[in-house]
Amino acid sequence: MEGIATGKYAEAVGRGTSLIFMFSMLAAAIGYGFRIFLSRSLAVDEFGLFYSVVAFIATIGVFRELGLATSLVKYISELKSKQNFAGIKSSIIMVFLAQTILSVAIFTPLIFFSDILASQYFGMPQASTVLFFLLIEAIVNMGIYSAVFQGMQKFKIFGLIEIFRVSILFAFAIPLASNGAVGIALAQLLTTLVMNVIFVGIAFKEMPALISEKFVFDTKLLRNVFKFGLTLWLGNIIVMLVSRLDIIFITYFRALKEVAWYNVSLPTAMLLTTFSAAVNNTLYPTVAELWANGRKEDVARGMESIIKFFFVLMLPPALVFLAYPDIIITTLFGESYLPASFSLQILSIGMLFSSISSIFLGVINGIGRPDMNAKVVSVVAGANFALNALLVPFYGLDGAAAATAISFGIMFLMTFTFLRNKMKMGMHFGDIGRIFLGGLIALLAVAAAKEALIIEDALIESAITFMISMTFYAAYLIAAKVMVKSDIELLETSGFRLPDSIKSLMLRILRN
């Protein structure tokens, strides 16, 4: 019976991972299209202003989060397994009230100082109105429903949230873009209001217990949610620092044009994290259950195969960003954003470390050791702050990119060392070394193809050289037997499931 239950659980996790992976890719594509639309609809300074204000509010907003949403996922999952729907309702309401109170307390005072911030920090008068709209949006944002759907393992709805958000934002932004950054800020406020109505309504429809069950103010449950959340919150500061603090430094020491350039290179490089984000959304509850059931060996062995899959799949797109940054930037955003090219190359390396580290952090949380995040943040946060302060004043966005990449490298070393010691997780450095050797061969193939081909159209040349390099890369991986069928079988028996599309592709390659 246990084998049947495990199989059904693995199948459910696999379906969830596949759905979220597909939805994440679609949401990333729409969101990236939205950013391209803004870069071509707004002046460079206006583009930089909008994302500078977004980064400023997101940085302040980390003190509203306190890790409560992530903690809520954990406790909803546990309460669901016990069929304690009254506890689920109570935990949701208590977290919602706590975040609402914190939002009002943190963001309301900033509204009254928006004019001062606009003139002294952002240096543009219209920043005051942009600040006003986005501060109101932060106060009324009821994004807690995302944690509710994830905790209840309603992965289809959970995966659709970001698709709806970016699509609605895009729809509002098109007619409002003529008003510059102010219009886009208003579009974001309207989007949040519409999202609240849609997904709160869906939550009540899908989970009628949220209406029928009695609310009980459970102080013990609230303490547990806060205690676990506060530990996670320290880990979230890492993400805030390496993705937001750099923009704040660029805004203060440099110019809004560099903020605009950086907000082209950073999200482009972050496309490399799409796979790890999709895996993490189901990895956390999967690891938590396997670990609770004493299947520590399965967690360790499953993670070893996931790491190999990660490097095999992520290296090719990273190579594209390293080899063709100028073409990517100018084609998508225009020549005015060409200064973002070098920072894109630096960040592409950093995002490889970021992706694998985020997977490690998901495992660390899943095995019940979020306190490790505090140890990581004490080093990574300090290093990121120091590196930004040292590099940004002199090297601008390229210095910020270097600070980000180095910070993620430190995070990778710390998280891997912890997991290796905690559950004897190996890294298969020989296989990973062979994977990177394959990447080097692919890069050499790119260089040789560029030299041999004489094609005026840069896009056609890039497409041809990329196909040639990937042919060499795939041939090398198969010849070197870096991946074998047993890797996929190991994941299945350990309770992990790859997205079906990726699994089918890998099996087809291995069979050939």
C-alpha positions in Angstrom: 0.0 0.0 0.0 2.8 2.4 0.8 4.3 1.9 -2.7 0.9 2.7 -4.3 0.5 5.7 -2.1 4.0 6.9 -3.0 3.4 6.4 -6.7 0.2 8.4 -6.5 1.9 11.1 -4.6 4.8 11.2 -7.1 2.3 11.3 -9.9 0.5 14.3 -8.3 3.8 16.1 -7.7 4.8 15.4 -11.3 1.5 16.9 -12.6 1.9 19.9 -10.4 5.5 20.5 -11.5 4.6 20.1 -15.1 1.7 22.5 -14.8 3.7 25.1 -12.9 6.6 24.8 -15.2 4.4 25.4 -18.3 2.5 28.3 -16.6 5.8 29.8 -15.4 7.2 29.8 -18.9 4.1 31.4 -20.2 4.0 34.0 -17.5 7.7 34.8 -18.0 7.1 35.2 -21.7 4.2 37.6 -21.2 6.0 39.5 -18.4 9.1 39.8 -20.6 7.0 41.1 -23.5 5.5 43.6 -21.1 9.0 44.9 -20.2 9.9 45.1 -23.9 6.7 47.1 -24.5 7.6 49.5 -21.7 11.2 50.0 -23.0 9.8 51.0 -26.4 6.9 53.1 -25.1 8.6 55.1 -22.3 11.7 57.3 -22.4 14.7 55.7 -20.9 14.5 57.9 -17.8 10.8 57.1 -17.3 11.5 53.4 -17.7 14.3 53.7 -15.1 12.0 55.8 -12.8 9.2 53.2 -12.7 11.5 50.3 -11.8 13.5 52.3 -9.4 10.3 53.1 -7.4 9.2 49.4 -7.7 12.6 48.4 -6.2 12.4 51.0 -3.5 8.9 49.9 -2.3 9.8 46.2 -2.6 12.8 46.8 -0.4 10.7 48.5 2.3 8.0 45.9 1.8 10.2 43.1 2.9 9.5 44.3 6.5 5.8 43.7 5.8 6.3 40.1 4.6 8.2 38.6 7.6 8.1 35.2 5.9 4.4 34.8 6.8 3.2 33.7 3.3 5.9 31.0 3.0 5.2 29.9 6.6 1.5 29.8 5.8 2.2 27.3 2.9 3.8 24.9 5.4 1.1 25.1 8.0 -1.8 24.9 5.5 -0.2 21.7 4.1 0.1 20.2 7.6 -3.4 21.2 8.6 -4.8 19.9 5.3 -3.3 16.5 6.0 -5.1 16.4 9.3 -8.4 17.7 7.7 -8.3 20.6 10.1 -10.1 23.1 7.9 -11.0 25.4 10.8 -7.3 25.7 11.5 -6.7 26.5 7.9 -9.3 29.3 7.9 -7.9 30.7 11.2 -4.3 30.7 10.0 -5.3 32.5 6.8 -7.3 35.2 8.5 -4.6 35.8 11.2 -1.8 36.1 8.6 -4.0 38.4 6.5 -4.7 40.7 9.5 -1.1 40.8 10.5 0.1 41.7 7.0 -2.6 44.3 6.5 -1.7 46.0 9.8 2.0 45.9 8.9 1.3 47.3 5.4 -0.7 50.3 6.7 2.0 51.0 9.4 4.9 50.8 7.0 3.6 52.3 3.7 1.2 55.1 4.9 3.9 57.4 6.4 5.8 57.2 3.1 2.8 58.6 1.2 3.3 61.9 3.2 7.0 62.0 2.3 6.6 61.2 -1.4 7.4 64.8 -2.5 10.6 64.8 -0.5 11.6 61.4 -1.8 10.8 62.5 -5.4 13.1 65.5 -5.3 15.9 64.3 -3.0 16.3 60.6 -4.0 14.7 60.0 -7.4 15.4 63.5 -8.8 12.2 63.6 -10.9 9.0 65.5 -9.9 6.6 62.9 -11.4 8.2 60.3 -9.0 5.8 61.7 -6.3 2.7 60.5 -8.2 4.4 57.2 -9.2 5.2 56.6 -5.5 1.6 57.4 -4.4 0.0 54.9 -6.8 2.5 52.1 -6.0 2.3 52.7 -2.2 -1.5 52.4 -2.3 -1.1 49.3 -4.4 1.3 47.8 -1.8 -1.3 48.5 1.0 -4.3 46.9 -0.8 -2.3 43.9 -2.2 -3.9 40.7 -1.0 -1.4 38.4 -2.6 -1.8 36.0 0.3 -4.2 34.0 -1.8 -1.2 32.7 -3.7 0.1 31.0 -0.6 -3.3 29.6 0.1 -3.6 27.8 -3.3 0.0 26.5 -3.0 -0.5 25.2 0.5 -3.8 23.5 -0.6 -1.8 22.0 -3.5 -4.2 23.5 -6.1 -1.3 23.9 -8.5 -3.4 24.7 -11.6 -4.9 27.8 -9.9 -1.6 28.7 -8.3 0.2 28.5 -11.7 -2.4 30.7 -13.3 -2.1 33.6 -10.9 1.0 35.1 -12.4 -0.3 34.6 -15.9 -3.5 36.6 -15.0 -1.5 39.3 -13.3 0.9 40.1 -16.1 -1.8 39.8 -18.7 -4.1 42.2 -16.9 -1.2 44.6 -16.2 -0.3 44.5 -19.9 -3.9 45.2 -20.9 -4.1 48.2 -18.5 -0.7 49.5 -19.5 -1.3 49.7 -23.2 -3.8 52.7 -23.0 -2.0 54.3 -20.0 1.6 54.1 -21.3 1.2 57.5 -23.0 1.2 59.0 -19.4 4.7 57.7 -18.8 5.7 56.1 -15.5 2.7 57.6 -13.8 0.3 55.7 -16.2 2.2 52.4 -15.7 2.0 52.8 -11.9 -1.8 53.4 -12.1 -2.0 50.3 -14.3 -0.3 48.3 -11.6 -2.7 49.6 -8.9 -5.7 48.7 -11.1 -4.3 45.3 -11.8 -3.9 44.5 -8.1 -7.5 45.5 -7.3 -8.8 43.3 -10.1 -6.7 40.4 -9.0 -8.0 40.7 -5.5 -11.6 40.4 -6.7 -10.9 37.5 -9.0 -8.7 35.2 -6.8 -10.4 35.9 -3.5 -13.6 34.9 -5.2 -12.0 31.7 -6.6 -10.7 30.9 -3.1 -14.1 31.0 -1.6 -15.6 29.0 -4.5 -12.9 26.3 -4.4 -12.7 26.1 -0.6 -16.1 26.5 0.9 -14.7 25.7 4.3 -13.3 29.3 4.3 -16.9 30.4 4.7 -18.5 27.5 6.7 -15.8 26.9 9.3 -15.7 29.0 12.5 -12.8 31.4 12.9 -10.8 30.9 16.1 -8.0 33.2 17.1 -5.4 30.5 17.9 -2.5 32.2 19.6 -0.4 29.1 19.6 -0.9 28.6 15.9 -0.1 32.3 15.2 3.1 32.1 17.3 4.2 29.0 15.3 3.5 30.7 12.0 5.4 33.8 13.1 8.3 31.9 14.5 8.8 29.8 11.4 8.1 32.8 9.1 10.6 35.0 10.9 13.3 32.5 10.3 12.4 32.2 6.6 12.2 36.0 6.4 15.9 36.3 7.1 16.5 34.1 4.1 14.2 36.3 2.0 16.4 39.3 2.8 19.0 37.6 0.5 16.7 37.8 -2.4 15.8 41.4 -1.6 19.4 42.5 -1.3 20.7 40.9 -4.4 17.7 41.9 -6.6 16.8 45.2 -5.1 19.7 46.8 -3.2 21.7 47.0 -6.4 19.0 49.2 -8.0 18.8 51.4 -4.9 22.6 51.9 -5.1 22.5 52.7 -8.8 19.7 55.2 -8.3 21.6 56.9 -5.5 25.2 56.9 -7.0 24.5 57.0 -10.7 21.6 57.9 -13.0 18.1 56.6 -13.8 19.3 55.7 -17.3 21.6 53.1 -15.7 18.6 51.9 -13.6 16.8 51.4 -16.9 19.7 49.5 -18.5 20.0 47.3 -15.4 16.3 46.6 -15.5 16.8 45.2 -19.0 19.8 43.0 -18.2 18.6 41.6 -14.9 15.2 40.3 -15.9 16.7 38.9 -19.1 19.3 37.0 -17.1 16.6 35.9 -14.6 14.9 34.0 -17.4 17.5 31.3 -16.6 15.8 30.8 -13.2 12.4 29.8 -14.6 13.1 26.1 -14.4 14.3 26.2 -10.8 11.3 28.4 -9.8 8.9 25.8 -11.3 10.7 22.9 -9.5 10.8 24.8 -6.2 7.1 25.4 -6.0 6.5 21.6 -5.7 10.0 20.6 -4.3 9.4 22.2 -0.9 6.3 20.2 0.1 7.7 17.1 -1.6 10.9 17.2 0.4 9.0 18.1 3.6 6.8 14.9 3.3 9.7 12.6 2.3 11.9 13.9 5.2 9.0 13.6 7.7 8.6 9.9 6.6 12.2 9.2 7.2 13.2 8.9 3.6 16.3 10.9 3.9 18.3 8.7 1.5 15.7 9.3 -1.2 15.9 13.1 -0.7 19.7 13.0 -1.1 19.8 10.7 -4.1 16.9 12.5 -5.8 18.7 15.9 -5.3 21.9 14.5 -6.9 20.0 13.7 -10.1 18.1 17.0 -10.1 21.4 18.9 -9.9 22.7 17.0 -13.0 19.5 17.7 -14.9 19.7 21.4 -13.9 23.2 21.9 -15.3 22.4 20.0 -18.5 19.3 22.1 -19.2 20.5 25.5 -18.0 23.9 25.6 -19.6 22.7 26.1 -23.3 20.5 29.2 -22.6 23.3 30.6 -20.4 25.7 30.1 -23.3 23.3 32.1 -25.6 23.3 35.0 -23.2 27.1 34.9 -22.9 27.7 34.6 -26.7 25.0 37.1 -28.1 24.3 39.8 -25.5 24.5 42.6 -28.0 22.1 41.0 -30.4 19.6 40.0 -27.6 19.6 43.5 -26.2 19.3 45.5 -29.4 16.8 43.2 -31.0 14.4 43.2 -28.0 14.9 46.6 -26.5 16.6 48.8 -29.1 20.1 50.3 -29.4 19.5 52.8 -26.6 19.8 49.8 -24.2 23.0 48.4 -25.6 25.1 49.5 -22.5 23.3 46.6 -20.7 25.1 44.0 -22.7 28.1 43.4 -20.5 26.0 43.3 -17.3 23.8 40.6 -19.0 26.9 38.4 -19.5 27.9 38.8 -15.8 24.4 38.2 -14.5 24.0 35.1 -16.7 26.7 33.5 -14.7 25.2 34.7 -11.5 21.8 33.3 -12.3 23.2 29.8 -12.6 24.4 30.1 -9.0 21.1 31.7 -8.1 19.0 28.9 -9.6 20.9 26.0 -8.0 21.1 27.8 -4.7 17.3 28.4 -4.7 16.8 24.7 -5.1 19.1 24.0 -2.2 17.3 26.6 0.0 14.0 24.9 -0.9 15.4 21.6 0.3 16.8 23.2 3.5 13.4 24.6 4.3 11.7 21.3 3.4 13.9 19.3 5.9 12.8 21.8 8.7 16.0 23.8 8.9 15.0 27.4 7.9 17.5 28.6 10.6 20.2 27.9 8.1 18.9 30.8 6.0 19.9 33.1 8.9 23.4 31.8 8.8 23.6 32.2 5.0 22.1 35.8 5.1 24.6 37.0 7.7 27.4 36.4 5.2 25.7 36.9 1.8 23.9 40.1 2.9 27.0 41.7 4.2 29.0 40.7 1.1 26.3 42.0 -1.2 26.1 45.4 0.6 29.8 45.8 0.7 30.3 44.8 -2.9 27.6 47.2 -4.1 29.0 50.1 -2.1 32.5 49.3 -3.5 31.6 48.7 -7.1 28.5 50.7 -8.1 30.0 54.2 -7.6 32.8 53.4 -10.0 31.4 50.8 -12.4 27.6 51.5 -12.3 25.4 48.7 -13.5 28.3 46.4 -14.4 29.5 46.7 -10.8 26.0 45.9 -9.5 25.9 42.8 -11.8 29.3 41.7 -10.4 28.1 42.2 -6.8 25.0 40.1 -7.6 26.9 37.3 -9.3 29.5 37.0 -6.5 26.7 37.1 -3.8 24.9 34.2 -5.5 28.2 32.3 -5.7 28.7 32.6 -2.0 25.2 31.5 -1.4 25.8 28.4 -3.5 28.9 27.4 -1.6 27.2 27.8 1.8 24.0 26.0 1.0 25.7 23.1 -0.8 28.2 22.6 2.0 25.3 22.5 4.5 23.4 19.9 2.5 26.4 17.8 1.9 27.1 17.6 5.6 23.5 17.2 6.7 22.3 14.4 4.4 25.5 13.2 2.6 24.3 14.7 -0.6 26.9 14.4 -3.4 27.5 16.7 -6.3 28.8 14.4 -9.0 31.6 16.9 -9.8 33.0 14.7 -12.4 29.7 14.7 -14.3 29.2 18.4 -13.8 32.8 19.0 -15.0 32.0 17.0 -18.2 28.8 19.1 -18.7 30.8 22.3 -18.5 33.4 20.8 -20.9 30.5 20.3 -23.2 29.6 23.9 -22.8 33.1 24.9 -23.6 33.0 22.8 -26.8 29.7 24.5 -27.7 31.3 27.9 -27.2 34.3 27.0 -29.4 31.8 25.8 -32.0 30.1 29.2 -31.8 33.4 31.0 -32.3 34.4 28.7 -35.2 30.9 29.1 -36.9 31.0 32.9 -36.5 34.4 33.0 -38.2 33.4 30.7 -41.0 30.0 32.1 -41.8 29.6 35.4 -43.7 26.0 36.4 -43.1 24.9 40.0 -43.0 21.7 39.4 -40.9 22.9 39.0 -37.3 19.7 37.1 -36.2 20.1 34.5 -38.9 23.8 34.1 -38.1 23.0 33.7 -34.4 20.3 31.1 -35.1 22.6 29.0 -37.3 25.6 29.2 -35.0 23.4 28.3 -32.0 22.0 25.2 -33.7 25.6 24.2 -34.6 26.8 24.6 -31.1 23.8 22.8 -29.6 24.4 19.9 -32.0 28.0 19.6 -30.7 26.7 20.0 -27.1 24.1 17.2 -27.3 26.4 14.9 -29.2 29.1 15.3 -26.5 26.7 14.7 -23.6 25.4 11.5 -25.2 28.9 10.3 -26.1 30.3 11.1 -22.6 27.2 9.4 -21.0 26.7 12.3 -18.6 23.0 11.4 -18.2 21.7 7.8 -18.1 18.2 6.4 -18.0 18.8 5.4 -14.3 18.9 9.1 -13.4 15.3 9.5 -14.4 14.3 6.2 -12.8 16.0 7.3 -9.6 14.0 10.5 -9.5 10.7 8.6 -10.0 11.4 6.1 -7.2 12.6 8.8 -4.8 9.2 10.6 -5.1 10.4 13.4 -7.4 8.9 14.0 -10.9 10.3 16.1 -13.7 7.9 18.0 -15.9 6.5 15.5 -18.5 7.8 17.5 -21.4 11.4 17.6 -20.1 11.2 13.9 -19.1 10.1 12.9 -22.6 12.8 14.9 -24.2 15.5 13.4 -22.0 14.3 9.8 -22.5 14.2 10.4 -26.3 17.8 11.6 -26.3 19.0 8.8 -24.1 17.2 6.1 -26.2 18.9 7.5 -29.3 
